[in-house]
Amino acid sequence: MQLISSQMTGYMEQGSWIRKMFEEGIKLKKEFGEDAVCDFSLGNPDLPPPAIIKETLAELADQADQPFFLGYMPNFGYPAVRERLAEEVSKEQGVDVPADCLVITCGAAGALNSFFRAVLGPGDEVLSPAPFFVEYGFYAENHGAKLVTVPSKPLTFELDLDAIDAAITDNTRVVLINSPNNPTGAVYTRKELEGLAAILTKHNEGRDKPIYILSDEPYRFLAFDGVEVPSLLDIYTYSVVCSSFSKNLSMAGGRVGYALINPAIEGKETLMGAVIMSNRILGFVNAPALAQKLLAKALGSSVDISIYDDRRKAMASVLDNAGFEYTMPKGAFYFFPKAPGGDDVKFCATLQKEKILAVPGSGFGCPGYFRLAFCVGENVIMRAKDGFVRAMKNAS
Ligand SMILES: Cc1ncc(COP(=O)(O)O)c(C=O)c1O
């Protein structure tokens, strides 16, 4: 008896590098103890949520005996939370975003899927620069579409606009970008985004369906050295933003985020209606009530990003000391150095012998590199110093 679909069988056999490393980590920690392993494999924010979350939870406890405290609500979320979110997002994007351009979703992942469900059909293509967040391929295929990837420029991971231009076909429906980027830490400049917008505007001529830019921005808050994270809303009309509070409020398990439809899109009400409908019929129904109530109070707060910046500098010093080649991340909490010797899978195995866990770039569609997440204390980063030096020596 075949219990599951062939597609799912394939997915499960394929596995994911992040999951593999996660399982290796559990094994190593069991054998050598938690403190002996330096685990840079997971992008799971380890900083505690801001104090306002605990305060609000205590306040909410007093309301928990009210009818509908955790009841159903409109599929777009609590109207008052959406109003508050609109204020905050307008500040962030530098564009006036009315509340009725927002759908509150189950994280950025829920927003991506709800938007895809609204616009994609069988045979459609979602184009994404590589390396890319590993779930994108699954999300496109959830809706009968396929992910087409275009390599970014080596080492700097800037957009290769000529390559993107050449990869667009009649089936391209969405260009999916992520800035600040997981796994590279790149932040696309205004010039790059304007270049991308010009290419898509050219391709849109004569089409009856626009090519959207979907900008995945859960790391927007985490840009270092004052670097600008430009908004796409005033650069390209057919732009949609998805984001979440998984990283800036360390609320990844709270599952709350949003999709933002550019207010400048003519007929945006239809697109909004479709995304709200998708949120419902994909089975999300609405984003979790409790997380939305927390969000209403916590909007505008953030974890202490100076801690991430200190870790970034510590990791850079450890990598420099061992002689790795990399581009300093401008945002997010990842490094994506070159794998010495060129074989990323082999090099991650070498690191593992030093009890250092990293994810091969192959898992992000970019062999020859490896990802280090700095969602760990500075003590763990410093503890890995000698291990990186030995791994580098063994590889060369
Ligand atoms: C680039 C990127 N997009 C989307 C997500 C999903 O975020 P969420 O937990 O808000 O669904 C993540 C999570 O790590 C991510 O790194």
The ligand as an ORCA input file, in Angstrom:
! r2SCAN-3c Opt
* xyz 0 1
  C      14.268     33.941      4.640
  C      13.190     33.395      5.489
  N      11.926     33.500      5.069
  C      10.900     33.020      5.796
  C      11.129     32.393      6.996
  C       9.958     31.867      7.762
  O       9.678     32.722      8.805
  P       8.445     32.493      9.787
  O       8.950     31.705     10.942
  O       8.036     33.841     10.185
  O       7.399     31.774      9.034
  C      12.432     32.260      7.481
  C      12.698     31.559      8.739
  O      13.809     31.253      9.107
  C      13.497     32.772      6.707
  O      14.764     32.679      7.107
*
